[in-house]
Amino acid sequence: MEDILRPIYQERTSHPNTLGALLVEQSNKFSPLTDTFDIVLFLVVKEAEEPVFIKHYSYKDQKAALHVVTEEKLREWILLGSNRKVIDWIFNGKVLFDRNEFIQNLKIELRDFPFYGRKIKMGLEFAKLIRRYMDGKVFFESKHYLDAYNHIVHSLHHLARLSVIEHGFHPEVTVWNQVKQIEPEIYKLYEELVTSDEEIDKRLELLFLASEFLIHSRMKVASEHLISILEQKEYWTFQELLNNEGAKHYSVDLSMMIEYLTDKGFIEVVDVETKGQGIYHRYYRVKK
């Protein structure tokens, strides 16, 4: 099918705007890596009217997908971990075109995983982990065990991704396979949660206790990125943080992260008087 698709990608690679092109073949039927398509053509461009353009093709009994993505959108996916399969595409896809070694340099960058990039990703994963853990705990205490189970599974997933990043790797689609090699303790927790014959409330109780320790042990390193932003000013309003270029990526999890770090003594609240009697503006700063 690659020969059939060649005119499609050759037309695009001749354009100076195209930085690289990869071909990803389906490893097995219904593979989530290719969204069940037999072949994915992945093109990265400097700029485009739409940051993501996708087109589907059929040929006899096969199907293919063309993905055209801007470099800015690709880097956003890599930073936020919001489209993990592209990491696999970049590492394992067949390079069809590589302008000025763009794809090759991107592979080196991903493999080296600069420490700053790791710090930001660890902070984002930790914020998601805290959100899921805290929500799950509330459901557990309210005896909504199935909802608690759902959240603790997600929190373990974020803990697993955090562990992978901490060890200098990018989390892949098969993150549990990575964690099994890197940190078997987390893998065992997950395995016990989903395979144990214990009653669900007993399983959750043990998991919350174990997770509390694992979360606390990573708190300092995972909060370094957000703390470094807070250290840039004497104190911040929440809106100022939300507008900050580095902190805005925490999005809906920023408030929970700030309150968690405040509760743990990393951040302190500065109350500033308003015109209303007894009402204060709430500012945040790194605890001195």
C-alpha positions in Angstrom: 0.0 0.0 0.0 3.0 2.3 0.5 3.5 2.5 -3.3 -0.2 3.5 -3.7 0.3 6.3 -1.2 3.6 7.5 -2.5 2.1 10.3 -4.8 0.2 11.6 -1.8 3.2 12.2 0.4 5.6 13.1 -2.4 3.4 16.0 -3.4 3.5 17.3 0.2 7.2 16.6 0.8 8.1 18.7 -2.2 6.7 21.8 -0.4 9.3 23.8 1.6 6.9 24.0 4.5 7.1 20.2 5.1 9.7 19.3 7.8 9.4 15.5 7.9 7.3 12.5 6.9 6.9 9.1 8.6 5.1 5.9 7.7 3.7 3.8 10.5 2.4 0.3 9.8 -0.2 -1.5 11.9 1.6 -4.1 14.1 -1.5 -6.2 14.6 -5.2 -6.0 13.7 -7.2 -3.3 15.5 -3.9 -1.8 16.9 -4.6 1.3 19.0 -1.3 2.7 17.9 -2.7 3.4 14.4 -6.3 3.7 15.4 -7.0 0.4 13.6 -5.7 1.8 10.3 -3.3 -0.4 8.2 -1.0 2.5 7.6 -0.6 6.0 9.0 1.3 8.7 7.1 2.5 11.3 9.6 3.7 14.7 8.2 5.1 17.5 10.3 4.9 21.0 8.8 6.3 24.4 9.9 2.9 26.1 9.9 -0.7 25.6 8.6 -4.1 27.1 8.8 -5.2 24.1 10.9 -2.7 22.7 13.5 -4.0 19.2 12.8 -5.3 17.9 9.5 -6.4 14.3 9.1 -7.6 12.5 6.0 -8.7 8.9 5.5 -8.1 6.7 2.4 -9.3 3.3 1.3 -7.6 0.9 -1.2 -9.1 -2.5 -1.8 -9.5 -4.1 1.7 -7.1 -1.7 3.4 -7.4 1.7 4.9 -4.8 4.5 5.5 -4.8 7.8 7.5 -2.9 10.9 6.6 -2.0 13.1 9.6 -0.5 16.6 8.9 0.5 18.4 12.1 2.3 21.7 12.7 5.6 21.6 14.7 4.1 23.7 17.4 1.2 21.3 17.9 3.6 18.3 17.9 5.8 19.9 20.6 2.7 20.7 22.6 1.7 17.0 22.5 5.1 16.0 23.5 5.2 18.5 26.4 1.7 17.7 27.7 1.7 14.0 26.9 -1.7 14.5 25.4 -1.1 12.3 22.3 1.3 9.6 23.4 1.2 7.5 20.3 3.1 10.1 18.4 6.2 9.3 20.5 6.0 5.8 19.2 5.5 7.0 15.7 8.6 9.2 15.9 10.8 6.4 17.3 9.5 3.5 15.3 8.0 4.9 12.1 9.8 4.6 8.8 11.3 7.9 7.8 10.2 8.8 4.3 11.4 12.4 4.3 13.6 14.4 6.6 14.3 18.0 5.8 17.6 19.2 7.4 17.5 16.1 9.7 14.4 17.5 11.6 13.1 14.0 12.4 16.6 12.7 13.4 17.2 15.7 15.7 13.7 15.2 17.2 14.6 11.6 18.0 17.8 12.7 19.7 16.0 15.3 21.7 13.3 12.8 22.8 16.0 10.3 23.7 18.1 12.7 25.7 14.9 14.2 27.4 16.4 17.5 28.6 16.0 17.9 32.4 13.9 21.1 32.1 11.4 19.2 29.9 11.3 16.4 32.5 10.6 18.8 35.4 7.6 20.3 33.6 6.2 17.0 32.6 6.7 15.6 36.1 4.8 18.6 37.5 1.9 18.1 35.1 1.6 14.4 35.9 1.9 15.1 39.6 -1.0 17.6 39.4 -3.2 15.1 37.6 -2.2 12.5 40.1 -3.2 14.7 43.1 -6.5 15.5 41.4 -7.4 11.9 40.9 -6.2 10.8 44.3 -8.1 13.5 46.2 -11.3 12.9 44.2 -11.0 9.1 44.8 -10.5 9.6 48.5 -13.7 11.7 48.8 -15.6 9.0 46.9 -14.1 6.3 49.1 -15.0 8.1 52.3 -18.5 8.5 51.0 -18.6 4.7 50.3 -19.0 5.2 46.5 -16.5 2.4 46.0 -16.8 2.0 42.2 -16.2 5.7 41.6 -13.3 5.6 44.0 -11.9 2.6 42.1 -12.1 4.5 38.8 -10.2 7.5 40.3 -7.5 5.4 42.0 -6.8 3.4 38.8 -6.3 6.8 37.0 -4.1 8.1 39.8 -1.9 5.0 39.6 -1.6 5.5 35.9 -0.4 9.1 36.5 2.0 7.7 39.2 3.3 5.2 36.7 3.9 7.9 34.0 5.6 10.1 36.7 7.9 7.3 37.5 8.8 6.7 33.9 9.6 10.4 33.4 11.6 10.6 36.6 13.8 7.8 35.2 14.5 9.8 32.1 12.1 8.2 29.6 9.0 9.3 27.8 5.8 7.4 28.8 4.6 5.3 25.9 1.3 3.8 25.0 2.4 0.6 26.9 3.3 2.5 30.0 2.7 -0.5 32.4 5.2 -2.5 30.5 7.7 0.3 31.1 6.9 0.6 34.8 7.2 -3.2 35.3 10.9 -2.9 34.3 11.5 0.5 35.9 9.6 0.4 39.2 8.0 -3.0 39.9 6.5 -1.7 43.2 4.0 0.5 41.4 3.2 -2.2 38.9 2.5 -4.6 41.8 0.1 -2.1 43.4 -1.8 -1.8 40.1 -1.8 -5.6 39.7 -3.2 -6.1 43.3 -5.9 -3.5 42.7 -7.3 -5.1 39.5 -6.7 -8.8 40.2 -7.1 -9.2 44.0 -10.0 -11.4 45.3 -10.3 -9.0 48.3 -13.5 -7.0 48.7 -13.3 -3.7 46.7 -13.3 -1.5 49.9 -10.4 -3.5 51.4 -8.4 -3.2 48.2 -9.0 0.5 48.0 -8.1 1.1 51.6 -4.7 -0.6 51.1 -4.1 1.3 47.9 -4.8 4.7 49.4 -2.3 4.0 52.2 0.4 2.8 49.8 -0.3 5.6 47.3 0.0 8.2 50.1 3.6 7.2 50.7 4.5 7.0 47.0 3.0 10.4 46.4 4.7 12.0 49.4 8.1 10.6 48.4 7.8 12.3 45.0 6.3 15.6 46.1 9.5 17.6 46.3 11.0 16.6 42.9 7.6 16.8 41.2 6.8 20.3 42.4 10.2 21.8 41.5 8.8 23.3 38.2 5.9 25.1 39.9 8.0 26.2 42.8 10.6 27.7 40.5 7.8 29.8 38.8 6.6 31.0 42.2 10.1 32.0 43.2 10.2 34.5 40.3 8.0 37.0 42.2 7.4 37.9 45.9 3.8 36.6 45.7 1.2 35.8 43.1 -2.6 35.9 42.7 -4.1 32.7 41.3 -5.0 34.5 38.1 -1.4 35.6 37.6 -0.3 32.0 37.8 -3.0 30.9 35.5 -1.8 33.4 32.9 1.9 32.5 33.4 3.4 30.8 30.3 4.9 28.0 32.3 2.1 27.5 34.9 -0.9 27.7 32.5 -0.2 24.1 31.3 -1.5 22.9 34.7 -4.9 24.1 33.5 -7.8 22.8 35.6 -5.4 21.0 38.0 -3.5 24.1 39.0 -5.8 25.1 41.9 -5.7 21.6 43.4 -1.9 21.5 43.0 -1.5 24.9 44.8 -3.8 23.9 47.6 -2.0 20.5 48.1 1.4 22.2 48.2 0.0 24.8 50.6 -1.3 22.0 52.9 2.1 20.3 52.8 4.0 23.4 53.7 5.7 24.1 50.4 3.6 27.2 49.6 2.2 29.7 52.0 -0.8 32.0 51.7 -0.5 35.8 52.1 -3.7 37.6 53.0 -4.1 41.1 51.7 -7.0 43.3 52.9 -9.9 44.1 50.5 -12.4 46.9 50.9 -14.8 44.4 52.5 -14.5 44.0 56.2 -12.9 40.7 57.2 -12.4 39.7 53.5 -8.9 39.2 52.2 -7.3 38.7 48.8 -5.5 35.3 48.8 -1.9 35.5 47.4 0.6 32.6 47.2 4.4 32.5 47.6 7.1 29.9 48.3 7.3 29.3 52.1 10.3 31.1 53.5 
